[in-house]
Amino acid sequence: MKISVMGCGWLGFPLAQQLLIDGHEVMGSTRSEEKYQLLKKNGITPFRISIPEDFPECQSSRFWRSETLFLNIPPERGKNNGKNSYSQKIEAVRDVLESSDSEIGRVIFASSTSVYPSSEGYYTEDDTEPGNCSRPSGESILEAETILQNSEAFDTTILRFGGLYGYERHPVHYMAGRTGISGPYKPVNLIHQDDCIRIVRTLLKQEVRNGVYNAVSDGHPPRKTLYQSAARHFGVTPPQFDSDSESINRVISNKKLKEELEFTFTYPNPLDHTG
């Protein structure tokens, strides 16, 4: 099939490469000339698209002539990262998808587990509520989910990814050498890049066109155990935790993903593979 990948970064680019191997025709969007050339070099049909600056001029682009869109544009960090600005980006994409120029009938949206509360609990796909997300970015992403799901012009599948790791990307790099970190026994909710890609491929193969799924690996080791182990693996200064601080038991459930898609993880526990 023809698949468009909007946002060819750390996850979108290797996904596009794998989809090419699977035999699909793949188109990818980027904002940079360097990435444009990289996509082209790897056989991915490249498009320069900035949101919402290039809208609506880009709606006649061949990028929108595919069957499926993998939408992977998280809220940007910085002073301009307001809730409204991110909503405007998602609304701009939705408007193009609803136009007569688009042939896309299915959207797979890369969401985040930040849509869940930060308080203690065992969270399933039904446990979201506006105003109760763990971070401001979660509020923006939750609103984006609603914008896409409310459209009748295309089907939307939501993948709420946990913290992403794999191939030298690991959260320990942001924590190396830090001291007095709270919540040493707080469980982590992570997922390896390979499993992210396999989940998207599974959705495509099974023709899943609607639904919300938590994409988080089985294992939820304590932060202290994981990050100190990862620090040894990567050869960085281990972070030090405040053992007397409270550790909130917050776990994101992947039960629905595993049962409905019959999915098994290549890396079920972040402790099994820290690279």
WODA-V181926 format. One record per residue. N is the residue number from 0. RES is the residue in one letter. SS is DSSP state (hx for helix, st for strand, lp for the rest). OMEGA is omega in whole degrees, -180 to 180 (none if undefined). Layout:
n: {N | N}
res: {RES | RES}
ss: {SS | SS}
omega: {OMEGA | OMEGA}
This chain:
n: {0 | 1 | 2 | 3 | 4 | 5 | 6 | 7 | 8 | 9 | 10 | 11 | 12 | 13 | 14 | 15 | 16 | 17 | 18 | 19 | 20 | 21 | 22 | 23 | 24 | 25 | 26 | 27 | 28 | 29 | 30 | 31 | 32 | 33 | 34 | 35 | 36 | 37 | 38 | 39 | 40 | 41 | 42 | 43 | 44 | 45 | 46 | 47 | 48 | 49 | 50 | 51 | 52 | 53 | 54 | 55 | 56 | 57 | 58 | 59 | 60 | 61 | 62 | 63 | 64 | 65 | 66 | 67 | 68 | 69 | 70 | 71 | 72 | 73 | 74 | 75 | 76 | 77 | 78 | 79 | 80 | 81 | 82 | 83 | 84 | 85 | 86 | 87 | 88 | 89 | 90 | 91 | 92 | 93 | 94 | 95 | 96 | 97 | 98 | 99 | 100 | 101 | 102 | 103 | 104 | 105 | 106 | 107 | 108 | 109 | 110 | 111 | 112 | 113 | 114 | 115 | 116 | 117 | 118 | 119 | 120 | 121 | 122 | 123 | 124 | 125 | 126 | 127 | 128 | 129 | 130 | 131 | 132 | 133 | 134 | 135 | 136 | 137 | 138 | 139 | 140 | 141 | 142 | 143 | 144 | 145 | 146 | 147 | 148 | 149 | 150 | 151 | 152 | 153 | 154 | 155 | 156 | 157 | 158 | 159 | 160 | 161 | 162 | 163 | 164 | 165 | 166 | 167 | 168 | 169 | 170 | 171 | 172 | 173 | 174 | 175 | 176 | 177 | 178 | 179 | 180 | 181 | 182 | 183 | 184 | 185 | 186 | 187 | 188 | 189 | 190 | 191 | 192 | 193 | 194 | 195 | 196 | 197 | 198 | 199 | 200 | 201 | 202 | 203 | 204 | 205 | 206 | 207 | 208 | 209 | 210 | 211 | 212 | 213 | 214 | 215 | 216 | 217 | 218 | 219 | 220 | 221 | 222 | 223 | 224 | 225 | 226 | 227 | 228 | 229 | 230 | 231 | 232 | 233 | 234 | 235 | 236 | 237 | 238 | 239 | 240 | 241 | 242 | 243 | 244 | 245 | 246 | 247 | 248 | 249 | 250 | 251 | 252 | 253 | 254 | 255 | 256 | 257 | 258 | 259 | 260 | 261 | 262 | 263 | 264 | 265 | 266 | 267 | 268 | 269 | 270 | 271 | 272 | 273 | 274}
res: {M | K | I | S | V | M | G | C | G | W | L | G | F | P | L | A | Q | Q | L | L | I | D | G | H | E | V | M | G | S | T | R | S | E | E | K | Y | Q | L | L | K | K | N | G | I | T | P | F | R | I | S | I | P | E | D | F | P | E | C | Q | S | S | R | F | W | R | S | E | T | L | F | L | N | I | P | P | E | R | G | K | N | N | G | K | N | S | Y | S | Q | K | I | E | A | V | R | D | V | L | E | S | S | D | S | E | I | G | R | V | I | F | A | S | S | T | S | V | Y | P | S | S | E | G | Y | Y | T | E | D | D | T | E | P | G | N | C | S | R | P | S | G | E | S | I | L | E | A | E | T | I | L | Q | N | S | E | A | F | D | T | T | I | L | R | F | G | G | L | Y | G | Y | E | R | H | P | V | H | Y | M | A | G | R | T | G | I | S | G | P | Y | K | P | V | N | L | I | H | Q | D | D | C | I | R | I | V | R | T | L | L | K | Q | E | V | R | N | G | V | Y | N | A | V | S | D | G | H | P | P | R | K | T | L | Y | Q | S | A | A | R | H | F | G | V | T | P | P | Q | F | D | S | D | S | E | S | I | N | R | V | I | S | N | K | K | L | K | E | E | L | E | F | T | F | T | Y | P | N | P | L | D | H | T | G}
ss: {lp | st | st | st | st | st | lp | lp | lp | lp | lp | hx | hx | hx | hx | hx | hx | hx | hx | hx | hx | lp | lp | lp | st | st | st | st | st | st | lp | lp | hx | hx | hx | hx | hx | hx | hx | hx | hx | lp | lp | lp | st | st | st | st | lp | lp | lp | lp | lp | lp | lp | lp | hx | hx | hx | hx | lp | hx | hx | hx | lp | lp | lp | st | st | st | st | lp | lp | lp | lp | lp | lp | lp | lp | lp | lp | lp | hx | hx | hx | hx | hx | hx | hx | hx | hx | hx | hx | hx | hx | hx | hx | hx | lp | lp | lp | lp | lp | lp | lp | st | st | st | st | st | st | st | hx | hx | hx | lp | lp | lp | lp | lp | st | st | st | lp | lp | lp | lp | lp | lp | lp | lp | lp | lp | lp | lp | hx | hx | hx | hx | hx | hx | hx | hx | hx | hx | hx | hx | hx | hx | lp | lp | lp | lp | lp | st | st | st | st | st | st | st | lp | st | st | st | st | lp | lp | st | lp | lp | hx | hx | hx | hx | lp | lp | lp | lp | lp | st | lp | lp | lp | lp | lp | st | lp | lp | st | st | st | hx | hx | hx | hx | hx | hx | hx | hx | hx | hx | hx | hx | hx | lp | lp | lp | lp | lp | st | st | st | st | st | lp | lp | lp | lp | lp | lp | st | hx | hx | hx | hx | hx | hx | hx | hx | hx | hx | hx | hx | lp | lp | lp | lp | lp | lp | st | lp | lp | lp | lp | lp | lp | lp | lp | st | st | st | lp | lp | hx | hx | hx | hx | hx | hx | hx | lp | lp | lp | lp | lp | lp | lp | lp | hx | hx | hx | lp | lp | lp}
omega: {175 | -177 | 176 | 179 | 179 | -176 | -175 | 179 | -175 | 178 | -174 | -178 | 178 | 174 | 179 | 178 | -180 | 179 | 174 | 178 | 180 | 177 | 179 | 170 | -170 | 175 | -177 | 179 | 176 | 177 | -173 | 177 | 180 | 180 | 176 | -179 | 179 | 177 | -179 | -179 | -177 | 175 | 178 | 180 | -172 | 176 | 175 | -179 | 172 | -177 | -3 | -173 | -176 | -180 | 1 | -175 | -174 | -172 | 175 | -178 | 178 | 177 | -177 | -179 | 179 | -180 | -175 | 175 | 169 | -173 | -172 | 179 | 180 | 175 | 180 | 177 | 177 | -173 | -179 | -177 | 176 | -180 | -177 | -178 | 178 | 177 | 179 | 177 | -179 | 177 | 178 | 177 | 179 | -178 | 177 | -180 | 180 | -179 | -180 | -180 | -175 | 174 | -177 | -179 | -178 | 177 | 170 | -173 | 177 | 180 | -174 | 176 | 174 | 176 | 180 | 179 | 178 | -177 | -178 | 179 | 177 | -167 | 174 | -176 | -178 | -170 | 176 | 180 | 178 | -179 | -176 | -179 | -175 | 179 | 176 | 178 | 178 | 177 | 179 | -178 | 179 | 177 | 178 | 177 | -178 | 179 | -178 | -177 | -178 | 179 | 177 | -177 | -178 | 176 | -178 | 171 | -178 | 173 | 179 | -177 | 170 | 177 | -175 | 175 | 178 | 176 | 176 | 173 | 180 | -178 | 180 | -180 | 179 | -175 | -175 | 176 | -180 | 179 | 177 | -179 | -178 | 175 | -177 | -176 | 176 | -179 | 178 | 177 | -173 | 176 | -179 | -180 | -179 | 180 | 174 | -178 | -180 | 179 | 178 | 178 | 178 | 177 | -179 | -177 | -178 | 179 | 175 | -174 | 179 | 175 | 178 | -177 | 171 | -180 | -177 | -178 | -175 | -173 | 179 | -179 | 177 | -178 | -177 | -179 | -177 | -172 | 176 | 174 | 180 | 179 | 177 | -180 | -176 | 179 | 178 | -180 | -178 | 174 | -180 | -174 | 175 | -175 | -179 | -178 | -178 | 177 | -178 | -179 | -178 | -176 | 177 | -176 | 174 | -174 | -178 | 179 | -176 | -176 | -175 | -179 | -176 | -174 | 172 | -174 | 172 | 178 | -175 | -178 | 180 | 178 | -179 | -175 | -177 | -179 | none}
